[in-house]
Amino acid sequence: MTTDDKTARLGAVYQAESAEDVARVYDEWAENYDSDMSLAGYRHPAISLAILARHVPKDASPLLDAGAGTGLIGEWLAITGYTHVEGLDLSQGMLAVAGRKGVYKALHQAALGTTLQFADNHFAAIISAGVFTSGHVGVEGLDDLLRICRPGGVIVLTIKDVLWQESFSRRFSELEAAGTIRMIDDTGPYVSMPGEEGTTPSRCVALKVS
């Protein structure tokens, strides 16, 4: 694997034009994903886990890793003491790698932005890192996460800053005004992959559901 291979895979993800394209690229990338993202200095999992740990007790259950990929966050949640985590991802190839790690109570294949198969108010907390970004999921993916997170629960999201400016900031203001959520944490902009030239900023936020 070369740096050019890694860059090509990252580029293919961001240029995907449909959910099917995204799933195909990730299926093909699954076996190399962890090593590629390590080389890129991928920060989203560590930052989002730190924000979640600040607001969610270890005995909270169940948790959802929405956009679990190969299970990077699931591994770290298990290490830090969160014992009931379920994973959801669009890519069956990524879920296959995540399943081998043995850290999830259940794995589900589904696309954010659709109506998910979970009951209303089901999860105590939801974490979603690297999903709300270019070529992936926009603000339309937020509503169903709010539906499946119980009142008093916490949702931790990383959001590409360009999407924050275009739609998320306004939508969060609307939801706060309606009493649906309260934003309880916001890192502000940071570079998610300092080892990858040209990476644009993202941020990580935490929402408490009313």
HELIX and SHEET records of a PDB file:
HELIX    1   1 THR A    3  TYR A   14  1                                  12    
HELIX    2   2 ALA A   19  LEU A   39  1                                  21    
HELIX    3   3 HIS A   44  HIS A   55  1                                  12    
HELIX    4   4 LEU A   72  ILE A   79  1                                   8    
HELIX    5   5 GLN A   92  ARG A  100  1                                   9    
HELIX    6   6 VAL A  139  GLY A  141  5                                   3    
HELIX    7   7 LEU A  142  ILE A  148  1                                   7    
HELIX    8   8 ASP A  161  LEU A  163  1                                   3    
HELIX    9   9 TRP A  164  PHE A  168  3                                   5    
HELIX   10  10 SER A  169  ALA A  177  1                                   9    
SHEET    1   A 7 ALA A 106  GLN A 109  0                                        
SHEET    2   A 7 VAL A  85  ASP A  89  1                                        
SHEET    3   A 7 LEU A  63  ALA A  66  1                                        
SHEET    4   A 7 PHE A 123  PHE A 132  1                                        
SHEET    5   A 7 CYS A 149  LYS A 160  1                                        
SHEET    6   A 7 SER A 202  VAL A 209 -1                                        
SHEET    7   A 7 ILE A 181  ASP A 186 -1                                        
END                                                                             
